[in-house]
Amino acid sequence: MQQQPADRYAPQRARGAGRLVTKAFGGRTRLAEFYQEGCAKIRLPETFSPEMEAILINTSGGLTGGDVIEWSVAAAASTRLSVTTQANEKIYKASSGTASVSTHVTVGEDASVHWLPQETILFDQSSLTRRLDVDLSERSEFLAVEAVLLGRKAMGEAVANGFFRDRWRVRRGGQLIHAEEMKFEGEIEQLSQAAAVLSGQVAFATLFYTGPLAEMLFPKLRQILDRTPGGASLWTGGASHWNGKLIARLVAPTGFDLRKILTPAISVLRNGAPVPKVWNI
């Protein structure tokens, strides 16, 4: 039997899908639906509060061109759900194709979802498209953080070239209340040097909150951001509040410096609650 050249076969790709739906029962948030497939896994650690915490896991150990993961999270009326990830999501060099991660979040009446994944690390010549779609009820709360590192500075890594696209759509009662697009393509290292982009920094994050506490939380968040650590600012950023939503943008020279401000900022937007335990350094 004649062997076929190895290059005639498509590389194996990671595929994963996970779905989690909650319900209210006995004064606590309980599991209503649970589904996981392929490399996408979900774990539910024990909590000692009415809230449910979910940890998303990509068992493939990272993503490269052609890999696809889809997450779906739905919080039923009067439930509380926090979602995080087991570790940083690593996006490796892509020989061909683009990795895809899509997330759909639904939040019912008087319900709350905190979407708190750990940082995404982009490696040189990686390629990723990411999408976050959120459907909110009229009386619901949603908090999201997405942080990105352009390589690991402590490891001497840099991202010279690559592709990254991030798309957010948030709707309340069917009406669009927030939309944003981010795209890095080609010479990322050169592009990130621009003052209007990252001013040479390699770690950045977006914080988004909408809910009944937005007006109250805004001055507390600004107070955190206005602090200058150690007498010299290791990060820069700002926050805005309008139309019932609160948005903060942060940039820092390293992922560790970014964590120093992200952790207290997230805690403020969780009305004093700490970040998930897996965030602990």
C-alpha positions as CSV (number, residue, x, y, z in Angstrom):
1,M,0.0,0.0,0.0
2,Q,1.5,3.3,-1.1
3,Q,1.7,5.9,1.7
4,Q,0.3,9.4,1.0
5,P,2.5,12.5,1.7
6,A,1.8,14.0,5.1
7,D,1.0,17.4,3.6
8,R,-2.1,15.9,2.0
9,Y,-3.8,15.5,5.3
10,A,-5.4,18.4,7.2
11,P,-4.0,18.9,10.7
12,Q,-6.2,17.9,13.5
13,R,-8.2,20.8,14.9
14,A,-9.7,21.4,18.4
15,R,-13.5,21.6,18.6
16,G,-15.5,22.3,21.7
17,A,-18.9,23.5,22.8
18,G,-20.3,24.1,26.3
19,R,-23.7,25.2,27.5
20,L,-24.8,26.1,31.0
21,V,-28.3,27.2,32.0
22,T,-29.3,28.1,35.6
23,K,-32.6,28.1,37.6
24,A,-33.7,29.5,40.9
25,F,-34.5,26.9,43.6
26,G,-34.6,27.1,47.3
27,G,-33.2,30.6,47.4
28,R,-30.1,29.5,45.5
29,T,-28.9,29.3,41.9
30,R,-29.1,25.7,40.7
31,L,-28.2,23.9,37.5
32,A,-31.0,23.5,34.9
33,E,-29.1,22.5,31.8
34,F,-25.5,21.3,31.3
35,Y,-23.8,20.3,28.1
36,Q,-20.1,19.9,27.1
37,E,-18.5,18.5,24.0
38,G,-15.0,18.0,22.7
39,C,-12.3,20.1,24.3
40,A,-14.8,22.4,26.1
41,K,-15.4,21.5,29.7
42,I,-17.2,23.2,32.5
43,R,-16.7,22.7,36.2
44,L,-18.9,24.0,39.1
45,P,-17.0,24.3,42.3
46,E,-18.9,24.3,45.6
47,T,-19.9,27.8,46.8
48,F,-21.2,29.0,50.1
49,S,-23.4,31.7,48.8
50,P,-26.6,31.8,46.6
51,E,-24.4,32.5,43.6
52,M,-23.1,29.8,41.2
53,E,-19.6,29.8,39.9
54,A,-18.6,28.1,36.6
55,I,-15.1,27.5,35.4
56,L,-14.5,27.0,31.7
57,I,-11.7,24.7,30.6
58,N,-10.1,24.2,27.2
59,T,-8.5,20.8,27.5
60,S,-6.6,21.2,24.2
61,G,-4.2,23.4,26.1
62,G,-4.5,26.4,23.8
63,L,-5.7,27.4,20.4
64,T,-4.2,27.7,16.9
65,G,-5.5,28.3,13.4
66,G,-8.8,26.4,12.6
67,D,-9.7,25.6,16.2
68,V,-13.3,26.4,17.2
69,I,-14.8,26.8,20.7
70,E,-18.4,27.9,21.4
71,W,-19.7,28.8,24.9
72,S,-23.4,29.5,25.8
73,V,-24.4,30.7,29.3
74,A,-28.0,31.6,30.4
75,A,-29.0,32.8,33.8
76,A,-32.7,32.4,34.5
77,A,-34.8,34.9,36.4
78,S,-33.5,35.7,39.9
79,T,-30.3,33.7,39.6
80,R,-26.6,34.8,40.1
81,L,-23.8,33.3,38.0
82,S,-20.1,34.1,37.7
83,V,-18.1,32.6,34.9
84,T,-14.4,32.4,34.7
85,T,-11.6,30.3,33.1
86,Q,-9.2,27.8,34.6
87,A,-6.2,29.6,33.2
88,N,-5.0,32.1,30.6
89,E,-6.2,31.1,27.1
90,K,-3.1,30.8,24.9
91,I,-3.3,31.5,21.2
92,Y,-0.4,29.9,19.4
93,K,1.2,30.5,16.0
94,A,-1.1,29.6,13.2
95,S,0.3,27.9,10.1
96,S,-3.1,28.3,8.4
97,G,-6.6,29.4,9.3
98,T,-7.9,31.4,12.2
99,A,-9.0,30.2,15.7
100,S,-12.5,31.1,16.7
101,V,-14.1,31.6,20.1
102,S,-17.7,32.7,20.4
103,T,-19.7,33.3,23.6
104,H,-23.5,33.9,23.9
105,V,-24.8,35.1,27.3
106,T,-28.5,35.5,28.2
107,V,-29.5,37.1,31.4
108,G,-33.1,36.9,32.7
109,E,-35.2,39.3,34.9
110,D,-33.5,40.2,38.2
111,A,-30.6,38.0,37.3
112,S,-26.9,38.6,37.1
113,V,-24.0,37.3,35.1
114,H,-20.4,38.2,35.7
115,W,-18.2,37.2,32.7
116,L,-14.7,37.1,34.1
117,P,-12.3,35.0,32.0
118,Q,-8.6,35.2,32.7
119,E,-6.3,36.9,30.2
120,T,-5.9,35.8,26.6
121,I,-2.2,35.5,25.6
122,L,-1.4,36.1,21.9
123,F,1.8,34.6,20.6
124,D,3.7,35.8,17.5
125,Q,1.9,35.0,14.2
126,S,-1.2,33.8,16.0
127,S,-4.7,34.4,14.5
128,L,-7.9,34.7,16.5
129,T,-11.4,36.0,16.0
130,R,-13.5,36.3,19.2
131,R,-17.2,37.2,19.6
132,L,-19.3,38.1,22.6
133,D,-23.1,38.4,22.2
134,V,-25.2,39.3,25.2
135,D,-29.0,39.4,25.5
136,L,-30.2,41.2,28.7
137,S,-33.7,41.5,30.2
138,E,-34.9,44.9,31.3
139,R,-34.0,44.3,34.9
140,S,-30.7,42.4,34.9
141,E,-27.0,42.9,35.6
142,F,-24.1,42.1,33.4
143,L,-20.3,42.5,34.1
144,A,-17.6,41.6,31.7
145,V,-13.9,41.8,31.5
146,E,-11.7,40.8,28.6
147,A,-7.9,41.2,29.0
148,V,-5.2,40.5,26.3
149,L,-1.5,40.1,26.6
150,L,0.8,40.5,23.5
151,G,3.2,37.8,24.5
152,R,4.7,37.1,27.9
153,K,7.2,39.8,28.7
154,A,8.8,37.9,31.5
155,M,9.6,35.1,29.0
156,G,11.1,37.5,26.5
157,E,8.2,37.0,24.1
158,A,7.0,39.7,21.6
159,V,4.2,39.7,19.0
160,A,5.6,41.1,15.8
161,N,2.9,39.9,13.5
162,G,-0.5,38.3,13.7
163,F,-4.3,38.8,13.6
164,F,-6.8,39.5,16.4
165,R,-10.4,40.6,16.0
166,D,-12.8,41.1,18.9
167,R,-16.5,41.8,18.5
168,W,-19.0,42.7,21.2
169,R,-22.8,43.1,20.9
170,V,-24.9,43.8,24.0
171,R,-28.6,44.1,23.8
172,R,-31.2,45.0,26.5
173,G,-34.8,44.1,25.8
174,G,-33.8,43.4,22.2
175,Q,-32.3,46.9,21.7
176,L,-28.6,47.3,21.0
177,I,-27.0,49.2,23.9
178,H,-23.3,48.5,23.3
179,A,-21.2,47.5,20.2
180,E,-17.5,47.6,19.7
181,E,-15.0,46.1,17.3
182,M,-11.2,45.7,17.8
183,K,-8.8,44.6,15.2
184,F,-5.1,44.1,15.0
185,E,-3.7,42.8,11.7
186,G,-0.3,42.5,10.2
187,E,2.6,44.2,12.0
188,I,1.1,44.3,15.5
189,E,4.3,45.3,17.2
190,Q,4.6,48.4,15.1
191,L,0.9,49.2,15.3
192,S,0.9,49.0,19.1
193,Q,3.6,51.6,19.4
194,A,1.2,54.4,18.3
195,A,0.0,56.7,21.0
196,A,-3.6,56.3,19.9
197,V,-3.3,52.5,20.2
198,L,-1.2,51.1,23.1
199,S,1.8,53.5,23.3
200,G,4.1,50.5,23.3
201,Q,2.3,48.7,26.1
202,V,1.6,45.0,25.7
203,A,-1.2,44.3,28.2
204,F,-4.7,45.8,27.9
205,A,-8.2,45.2,29.1
206,T,-11.8,46.3,28.8
207,L,-14.3,46.3,31.7
208,F,-18.0,46.7,31.0
209,Y,-20.9,46.9,33.5
210,T,-24.6,47.6,33.0
211,G,-27.1,47.2,35.8
212,P,-28.9,49.0,38.6
213,L,-25.6,49.8,40.4
214,A,-23.8,51.6,37.6
215,E,-24.2,55.1,38.9
216,M,-23.2,54.1,42.4
217,L,-20.2,52.1,41.3
218,F,-18.8,54.7,38.9
219,P,-17.2,57.1,41.4
220,K,-15.8,54.1,43.4
221,L,-14.2,52.8,40.2
222,R,-12.8,56.2,39.3
223,Q,-11.3,56.4,42.8
224,I,-9.5,53.1,42.2
225,L,-8.2,54.2,38.8
226,D,-7.0,57.5,40.1
227,R,-4.6,55.9,42.6
228,T,-1.0,55.9,41.7
229,P,0.8,52.7,42.8
230,G,4.2,53.1,44.4
231,G,4.5,56.7,43.4
232,A,4.8,55.9,39.7
233,S,2.0,54.8,37.4
234,L,2.5,51.2,36.1
235,W,-0.6,51.4,34.1
236,T,-2.9,54.0,32.4
237,G,-6.6,54.0,31.8
238,G,-9.9,55.7,32.3
239,A,-13.6,55.0,32.8
240,S,-16.9,56.5,31.5
241,H,-20.5,56.2,32.5
242,W,-23.5,57.0,30.4
243,N,-26.9,55.5,29.4
244,G,-26.8,53.1,32.3
245,K,-23.5,51.5,31.3
246,L,-20.0,51.8,32.7
247,I,-16.9,51.1,30.6
248,A,-13.2,51.2,31.6
249,R,-10.1,50.8,29.4
250,L,-6.7,49.8,30.9
251,V,-3.2,49.3,29.5
252,A,-0.1,48.2,31.3
253,P,3.5,47.2,30.4
254,T,3.1,43.6,31.7
255,G,0.3,41.2,32.5
256,F,1.3,41.3,36.2
257,D,1.0,45.1,36.3
258,L,-2.4,44.8,34.6
259,R,-3.6,42.3,37.3
260,K,-2.7,44.8,40.0
261,I,-5.4,47.2,38.8
262,L,-7.8,44.7,37.3
263,T,-8.3,42.8,40.5
264,P,-9.5,45.7,42.6
265,A,-11.4,47.2,39.7
266,I,-13.4,44.0,39.2
267,S,-14.0,43.7,43.0
268,V,-15.5,47.2,42.9
269,L,-17.8,46.3,40.1
270,R,-18.8,43.2,42.0
271,N,-19.9,45.5,44.8
272,G,-17.1,44.4,47.0
273,A,-17.0,40.7,46.2
274,P,-13.6,39.3,45.4
275,V,-12.5,38.0,42.0
276,P,-12.9,34.2,41.5
277,K,-10.4,32.1,43.4
278,V,-8.7,30.8,40.2
279,W,-7.6,34.4,39.6
280,N,-5.3,34.3,42.6
281,I,-1.6,34.6,41.7
